[in-house]
Amino acid sequence: MTERELLVLQDQLSNEELLIKKFRSYANESSDPEIKDECNRIAQKHMNHFNMLMRHINSAAAQGQYGQGYMPQRMY
């Protein structure tokens, strides 16, 4: 994995994490059960994306295929 690819993946991780936080917040603020459920569903979808990206980065890291800027992050 090139350093550029790693930077793109890390940027996408940040985007997914932001979406998780936003939709969790929306779910917590909503009093409508349908909206709350939909926001939680969307947050879960983004958690799955985040975890998939982390698995990909960690796999590349285990194979020594990452740039020096690699920073492992938590999974959801």
Secondary structure, DSSP 4 states (H G I P E B T S, - for coil): --HHHHHHHHHHHHHHHHHHHHHHHHHHH---HHHHHHHHHHHHHHHHHHHHHHHHHHHHHHTT-S-TT-------
